[in-house]
């Protein structure tokens, strides 16, 4: 089975392709949506404890920064409710369809947009893949690095536990205690394969991301082709990053720019690569913002809404969360 056939089989198994933004928005927001307030786990706690696949993580956050008047936003300063559920789903090698169809493998490279301070998705998934690049604005960097360092042992254990028998559903428990420029190179957490890079959707250039963090060359030796190194990623993830219309255009443009980095399969190349797959998870808040995002997205991407069977309990319909898969229109 070639890559195109395998990808098409995967797409036919995950859910319905979305053709109309207004129809999709009406369908999703006409359902009962449980109240989750804004979606914080606990916006006043300095530490939040989370369990993913039986592994405990202690996440430091900054209520002070969240309530500050920092220009450019502060929402990444705390943990959001969708993140533990998404982290558990994406790291589940037994039931997640991306793993089952070998679109996510131990040799995968993954980039996350809007990772926030928690590093939770990176902690859950990173140890099971080749390299994980978490991106956000620079202000989250210190706490992101602190959370990676403080939870390093849990992340190492998670890489083995997800290949064993699946654990019960994860849960969160609160403890009250201009001109475009390349992304800046950032220090990774020691020898870990998880790297943070500052990335502004309006100012930075995704094309230089792998160069800026030293991920070209031997690390991508399996993905080289006759036209040079692969500067793209196998998977792009984003968890609850769309909450106002001003973010829509730069966010969609950044997703598309990342997808265009991957030299997709073309006759005559020595190695053919699958296109970059985008997985966008959101909490259902504003139908207007969601519809604006989907309208913009459909201009450049084909879109599928993942079915309950593909998502499992933590993200299925009725939870107030929705997950879509994006594939660049000229990539398939």
C-alpha positions as CSV (number, residue, x, y, z in Angstrom):
1,X,0.0,0.0,0.0
2,X,1.5,3.4,-1.0
3,X,1.4,6.5,1.1
4,X,-1.5,8.1,-0.7
5,X,-3.7,5.0,-0.3
6,X,-2.7,4.6,3.4
7,X,-3.6,8.3,4.0
8,X,-6.9,8.0,2.3
9,X,-7.8,4.9,4.3
10,X,-6.9,6.8,7.5
11,X,-9.0,9.8,6.5
12,X,-12.0,7.6,5.7
13,X,-11.9,6.1,9.1
14,X,-11.7,9.2,11.4
15,X,-14.9,11.0,10.6
16,X,-16.7,13.2,8.1
17,X,-15.0,15.7,5.9
18,X,-16.3,19.3,6.6
19,X,-17.4,21.2,3.5
20,X,-19.3,24.2,4.9
21,X,-18.3,26.4,7.9
22,X,-21.7,27.7,8.7
23,X,-23.3,24.3,8.7
24,X,-20.5,22.8,10.8
25,X,-20.8,25.7,13.3
26,X,-24.6,25.3,13.6
27,X,-24.3,21.6,14.0
28,X,-21.7,21.8,16.8
29,X,-23.2,24.7,18.7
30,X,-26.8,23.5,18.6
31,X,-25.8,20.6,20.9
32,X,-25.8,20.9,24.6
33,X,-22.4,22.2,25.8
34,X,-21.4,21.7,29.4
35,X,-20.4,24.9,31.2
36,X,-16.6,25.1,31.7
37,X,-16.5,28.9,32.4
38,X,-13.5,30.2,30.4
39,X,-11.8,26.8,30.5
40,X,-9.1,27.2,33.2
41,X,-8.3,24.3,35.4
42,X,-7.7,26.7,38.3
43,X,-6.7,30.2,37.4
44,X,-5.8,31.1,41.1
45,X,-3.5,28.1,41.9
46,X,0.2,28.4,41.5
47,X,0.4,24.6,41.1
48,X,-2.0,22.2,39.4
49,X,-1.6,18.4,39.7
50,X,-2.6,16.3,36.6
51,X,-2.7,12.6,36.0
52,X,-2.1,11.3,32.4
53,X,-2.1,7.5,31.7
54,X,-1.4,6.9,35.4
55,X,1.5,9.3,35.6
56,X,1.4,12.3,37.9
57,X,2.5,15.7,36.7
58,X,2.9,18.8,38.9
59,X,2.3,21.9,36.7
60,X,3.5,25.4,37.9
61,X,1.5,28.3,36.5
62,X,1.3,32.1,37.0
63,X,-2.1,33.6,38.1
64,X,-0.3,36.9,38.5
65,X,0.9,36.9,34.9
66,X,-2.6,35.8,33.7
67,X,-4.2,38.9,35.3
68,X,-1.5,41.3,34.2
69,X,-1.9,43.8,31.4
70,X,0.9,42.4,29.3
71,X,0.6,43.4,25.6
72,X,0.2,40.4,23.3
73,X,-2.0,38.3,25.7
74,X,-1.5,36.2,28.8
75,X,-3.7,33.2,28.3
76,X,-0.7,30.9,28.1
77,X,0.2,31.6,31.7
78,X,-2.2,28.9,33.1
79,X,-3.3,25.4,32.3
80,X,-6.6,24.9,30.4
81,X,-9.1,22.1,30.9
82,X,-8.9,20.7,27.4
83,X,-5.1,20.1,27.7
84,X,-5.0,17.0,30.0
85,X,-7.7,15.3,27.9
86,X,-5.9,16.1,24.6
87,X,-2.5,15.0,26.0
88,X,-3.9,11.7,27.1
89,X,-5.6,11.1,23.7
90,X,-2.6,12.1,21.5
91,X,-0.1,10.0,23.6
92,X,-2.3,6.8,23.5
93,X,-0.4,4.6,21.1
94,X,-3.1,1.8,21.5
95,X,-6.2,3.6,20.5
96,X,-5.3,6.9,18.8
97,X,-5.9,6.5,15.1
98,X,-2.7,8.4,14.2
99,X,-0.7,5.8,15.9
100,X,-2.8,2.9,14.7
101,X,-2.3,4.0,11.0
102,X,1.4,4.8,11.5
103,X,1.0,8.5,10.8
104,X,2.5,9.0,14.3
105,X,5.5,6.8,15.0
106,X,8.6,6.8,17.2
107,X,10.5,8.5,14.4
108,X,8.0,11.4,14.1
109,X,8.8,15.0,14.5
110,X,6.0,17.2,16.0
111,X,5.5,20.9,16.4
112,X,3.0,22.5,18.7
113,X,1.6,26.0,18.3
114,X,0.6,27.9,21.5
115,X,2.0,25.4,24.0
116,X,1.6,27.6,27.0
117,X,3.4,27.2,30.3
118,X,2.4,23.7,31.1
119,X,4.4,21.6,28.6
120,X,1.8,18.9,29.3
121,X,1.3,17.7,25.7
122,X,5.0,17.7,25.2
123,X,5.6,15.8,28.4
124,X,3.0,13.2,27.5
125,X,4.0,12.7,23.8
126,X,7.6,13.8,23.5
127,X,9.3,10.8,25.0
128,X,7.5,8.5,22.5
129,X,8.7,10.3,19.3
130,X,12.0,11.5,17.8
131,X,11.6,15.2,18.5
132,X,8.9,17.6,19.9
133,X,9.1,21.3,19.3
134,X,6.9,23.4,21.5
135,X,6.3,27.0,20.4
136,X,4.7,30.0,21.9
137,X,5.5,33.6,22.8
138,X,8.7,34.1,24.8
139,X,6.9,35.0,28.1
140,X,5.9,31.4,28.7
141,X,9.5,30.1,28.2
142,X,10.7,30.2,31.9
143,X,7.7,28.3,33.3
144,X,7.6,25.9,30.4
145,X,11.2,24.9,31.0
146,X,10.6,24.7,34.8
147,X,7.7,22.3,34.2
148,X,9.7,20.1,31.9
149,X,12.6,19.9,34.4
150,X,10.3,19.3,37.3
151,X,8.4,16.5,35.5
152,X,11.2,14.9,33.6
153,X,11.0,11.6,35.6
154,X,7.2,11.4,35.0
155,X,7.7,12.0,31.3
156,X,10.3,9.2,31.1
157,X,7.9,6.8,32.8
158,X,5.1,7.8,30.5
159,X,7.1,6.8,27.5
160,X,7.0,3.2,28.7
161,X,3.6,3.2,30.2
162,X,1.9,4.2,27.0
163,X,3.4,1.2,25.3
164,X,1.9,-1.1,28.0
165,X,-1.6,-1.6,29.1
166,X,-3.7,1.6,28.8
167,X,-4.5,3.3,32.1
168,X,-7.9,4.8,33.1
169,X,-9.0,8.1,31.8
170,X,-6.9,11.0,32.9
171,X,-8.1,13.6,35.3
172,X,-7.1,16.9,36.8
173,X,-7.0,17.8,40.4
174,X,-6.5,21.3,41.8
175,X,-4.0,22.2,44.5
176,X,-4.2,25.7,46.0
177,X,-0.8,26.5,46.6
178,X,6.1,44.4,10.8
179,X,9.2,42.8,9.4
180,X,9.3,39.0,9.5
181,X,12.2,37.4,11.4
182,X,13.3,33.9,12.1
183,X,12.3,32.3,15.4
184,X,15.0,32.7,18.1
185,X,17.1,29.7,19.0
186,X,16.1,28.4,22.4
187,X,17.8,26.2,24.9
188,X,16.3,22.8,25.2
189,X,15.8,20.9,28.5
190,X,19.2,19.3,28.7
191,X,19.4,16.0,26.7
192,X,15.7,15.8,26.3
193,X,14.1,15.6,22.8
194,X,11.7,18.4,23.8
195,X,12.6,21.9,22.6
196,X,11.0,25.3,23.1
197,X,11.2,28.0,20.5
198,X,9.6,31.4,20.6
199,X,7.3,31.8,17.7
200,X,5.1,34.8,16.9
201,X,2.4,34.0,14.3
202,X,2.5,37.5,12.9
203,X,6.2,38.1,12.8
204,X,8.2,34.8,12.7
205,X,9.0,32.6,9.8
206,X,8.3,28.8,10.2
207,X,10.7,27.9,7.4
208,X,13.7,28.6,9.7
209,X,12.4,26.9,12.8
210,X,14.4,23.6,12.4
211,X,17.5,25.5,11.5
212,X,17.2,27.8,14.5
213,X,17.0,24.9,17.0
214,X,19.6,22.7,15.2
215,X,17.2,20.0,14.0
216,X,18.5,19.7,10.4
217,X,21.3,17.4,9.3
218,X,21.7,14.0,10.9
219,X,18.5,14.3,13.0
220,X,16.5,14.3,9.7
221,X,18.7,11.8,7.8
222,X,15.7,9.5,7.1
223,X,13.8,12.4,5.5
224,X,16.5,13.8,3.2
225,X,15.7,13.8,-0.5
226,X,17.5,14.8,-3.6
227,X,16.4,18.5,-3.2
228,X,17.8,18.8,0.4
229,X,16.8,18.4,4.0
230,X,13.2,18.2,5.1
231,X,12.4,21.4,7.0
232,X,8.9,20.2,7.8
233,X,7.2,18.2,10.5
234,X,5.1,15.0,10.5
235,X,2.4,16.5,12.8
236,X,1.4,20.0,13.9
237,X,-0.7,20.2,17.1
238,X,-2.7,23.1,18.6
239,X,-4.7,22.9,21.7
240,X,-7.2,25.6,22.5
241,X,-5.5,28.5,20.8
242,X,-8.4,30.2,19.0
243,X,-10.5,32.4,21.3
244,X,-10.9,35.7,19.3
245,X,-11.2,36.6,15.7
246,X,-8.0,38.7,15.6
247,X,-6.0,35.4,16.0
248,X,-7.7,33.6,13.2
249,X,-5.8,34.8,10.1
250,X,-2.3,34.7,11.5
251,X,-3.0,31.3,13.1
252,X,-4.3,29.7,9.9
253,X,-1.4,31.3,7.9
254,X,1.1,29.9,10.3
255,X,-0.4,26.4,10.0
256,X,-0.3,26.6,6.2
257,X,3.3,27.9,6.2
258,X,4.4,24.9,8.4
259,X,2.6,22.5,6.1
260,X,4.3,23.9,3.0
261,X,7.7,23.1,4.5
262,X,7.2,19.4,3.8
263,X,8.3,18.3,0.3
264,X,5.3,16.1,-0.3
265,X,5.4,13.0,-2.4
266,X,6.2,13.7,-6.0
267,X,7.4,11.5,-8.9
268,X,11.1,11.5,-9.4
269,X,12.2,12.1,-5.8
270,X,14.4,9.6,-4.1
271,X,12.3,9.6,-0.9
272,X,8.6,10.5,-0.7
273,X,7.2,12.0,2.4
274,X,3.6,12.1,3.7
275,X,2.1,15.6,4.1
276,X,2.1,17.4,7.4
277,X,-1.1,16.6,9.3
278,X,-2.6,19.3,11.6
279,X,-4.7,18.4,14.6
280,X,-6.6,21.3,16.1
281,X,-8.4,20.9,19.4
282,X,-10.7,23.6,20.8
283,X,-13.1,24.2,23.6
284,X,-16.5,25.3,22.3
285,X,-17.0,28.9,23.3
286,X,-18.1,31.4,20.7
287,X,-19.8,30.1,17.5
288,X,-18.8,33.3,15.7
289,X,-15.1,32.8,16.4
290,X,-15.3,29.1,15.5
291,X,-17.0,29.8,12.3
292,X,-14.5,32.6,11.4
293,X,-11.7,30.1,12.0
294,X,-13.3,27.4,9.9
295,X,-14.1,29.7,7.0
296,X,-10.5,30.9,6.9
297,X,-9.2,27.3,7.3
298,X,-11.3,25.9,4.5
299,X,-9.7,28.3,2.0
300,X,-6.4,26.5,2.2
301,X,-7.1,23.2,4.0
302,X,-9.3,20.1,3.7
303,X,-10.9,19.6,7.1
304,X,-12.3,16.5,8.9
305,X,-14.0,16.5,12.3
306,X,-12.9,13.6,14.3
307,X,-15.6,11.2,15.3
308,X,-16.4,10.0,18.8
309,X,-14.9,6.6,17.9
310,X,-11.6,8.3,16.9
311,X,-11.5,10.5,20.0
312,X,-12.7,8.4,22.9
313,X,-14.3,9.5,26.2
314,X,-12.2,12.6,27.1
315,X,-12.9,14.6,23.9
316,X,-16.0,13.1,22.4
317,X,-19.2,15.1,21.7
318,X,-20.9,16.3,24.9
319,X,-17.6,17.2,26.5
320,X,-17.6,20.7,25.1
321,X,-14.5,20.0,23.1
322,X,-14.1,19.5,19.4
323,X,-11.1,18.2,17.3
324,X,-10.5,18.7,13.6
325,X,-7.8,17.4,11.3
326,X,-6.4,19.6,8.6
327,X,-4.6,18.6,5.4
328,X,-3.3,21.3,3.0
329,X,-5.4,21.3,-0.2
330,X,-2.4,21.0,-2.5
331,X,-0.7,18.3,-0.4
332,X,-2.9,15.3,-1.3
